Amino acid sequence: MIGLVGLNHKTAPLAVRERLFAGCREQENLLGGLKAIDGVLEILHLSTCNRVELVASLEDAPRALDELESFLARYGGLTDEEAKTCLYTYRDREAIRHLFRVTSSLDSLVMGEAQILGQVKDAYRQALAQNATGVVLNRLLHRAFRAAKRVRTETGIAANPVSVSFAAVELAKKIFGTLAGRKILIIGAGEMAELTCTHLVGNGAEDITVVNRSPAQARLLAEKFHGAARGLGELDEVLCDVDIVISSTGAPTYVVTGEMVRRCLRKRKNRLLFLVDIAVPRDIDPAADDVENVYLYNIDHLQNIVDENIKNRRREALKAEAIIEEEAANYVSWLKELEAVPTIVSLRSKAENIVRAEMEKASVWMQSLENADREKVEALVHGIVNKVLHAPVAVMKEESAEFASQDIVAAARQLFRLDD
Amino acid sequence: MEGILFAAALFCCALATAGYLLSLLVRRVALAKISTWILAAGFMLLTLDLLVAAVHWTGWSSFGSRHFLSIYAWVIAGIYLGLQLKTKTRLLGAFIAPFILLFLIAAAGQGSDRNLVPSQWQGGLTTLHLVLAIAGEALFVLASAAGAMLLIQNNLLKNKKPGPLGRLLPSLGDLDQINHFGLLWGFPLLTLGMIGGAVYAAFVWGGSWPADPKVVWSFAVWVFYGFLLHQRLAIGWKGSRMAVLSCLGLSFFLLSALGIRFCLATVHNFI
């Protein structure tokens, strides 16, 4: 069976996650230690800032799952109370569905983020390198990646940005097309402005100018982006030259007035200008938005877009859940069949052994038979054995598809004394 | 053979138009991409149709108004498809394809043997005049279609509601560039075409030209687009203002091309 033990950002506070993350990282040959636990056949260890999870293929499930739980509690230094509230355990279909949801980023703090898929792939690569996985987990992980890919391509879960800074980048792309070579002006030195600028640079923008009341701070930020620092007095001039302005000063009045924007638009021959005002109180006069070819977005506008996108992602998540359900069902039916396969194989080989032994015993009197007759007798014996085995094998296969083969398989092993 | 090729091109174009419009409706770019391929197939078929007509060229009498209207559609489709190699503006097709379809339907209504160029006017300069004017006007259609999309996108962005439609439509920058491209190349082509026509007319009619409505309207369109290009290049008009004026220009053009053709008496009644 498949089992999953772990904790995540929903069940455990940051302090607990940190402890467990550090505890697991310090442990040398973590996977080796986990695999040595009695009943653990295959194991995968996933550790990110938001979750630590162990996925395993198990024999003697309840005991092995308990062992895994106490393993995590030990390495995270969890108290009994913490272990009880923070750790969750899933089995079989639940565990499969959970892993698929995690990989598809449905369980992430920011639903639809792309990072988690890479993190699961890394965890899988590590497990592969240490021979910690086998046929069951290999297929499980491949199916999880497939589910994640389907969710990404068939739903709009990752389509729209859900952070203010990314929303600003998306808008810039909708205004300018490509951001390559665009010039950015940062007014003030807010963290959000810096983050937005980083994203813009990541998308090809270059040539950063920083304007700040304090020249030292302006230089500091400008150096980060290999840009230029200018004084507040030069704002008028700089405004004529740039494409995107991100403003986040603590100034009580407007730093950029409508008249300034109107003037500079004439000078820049109406080239498009994107103004992002993330300061409260606002830095840019709303009248600037009335100027043709100027697009002014303040923090509320951006937040509204983000809220709309989050709502949209939630709607898309419903579609994603259906995909996960379908993929999980596919995997489960494969797994179930796998449960019956070893029994079917040993049943067949036991029957073959019996036939071989009996034929050997009979070989003395069969010597008197003609070759052709001997072959007929052998064919007859094989035919009878196959007919007798056909029904139990068929029933085991049928039941396994329905996820109910456990009892039948156990009965078959007992009836045919396969474990002796 | 010609009839079949033309009908197949018309069918492809109708299908592509439906696909483009549907892609706007359901907001899926994938549909617009498929439609672009269908339109490309239609373009190839139309090219073949025109090639067959050229191969069977037995003088002007073999070239009917169906072919002239087809050339309009062919140039617009060709420029649009060429642009698709450079920019990712598939959705522009939703605005361009209906025009192509309109011209093809108008062409289908004409026999390939009707409304021929009067025999006394057939010659090299007439061909030059026609081809250049048609190419120039087709580029104006493109500029205006991009302008119409720009207006929608501008409206969404100004109202702070980019939403799914805004994400689907191309960026303001790309659309403005297409508008610029259409004006920049359309105007000189139309100018050369009109000069060709004027020079020829001077030979045929001498000093006094008939006050042909098509000539008058085309001149008005030419002046209007000249004004737009001037404002764009010299004054720096851009974005929504250019878009509105381009759309107005297109209305002028449509009146000139279709209205006069079907409603008024004109010496240009062969296209």
Interface residues (C-beta under 8 A of the other chain):
Chain A: A159 N160 E170 L171 K173 K174 I175 F176 G177 T178 K269 N270 R271 L272 D289 E292 N293 Y295 Y297 H301 N304 I305 E308
Chain B: T87 Q153 L157 K158 K160 P162 G163 G166 R167 P170 S171 L172 G173 D174 D176 Q177 I235 G236 W237 K238 G239 S240 R241
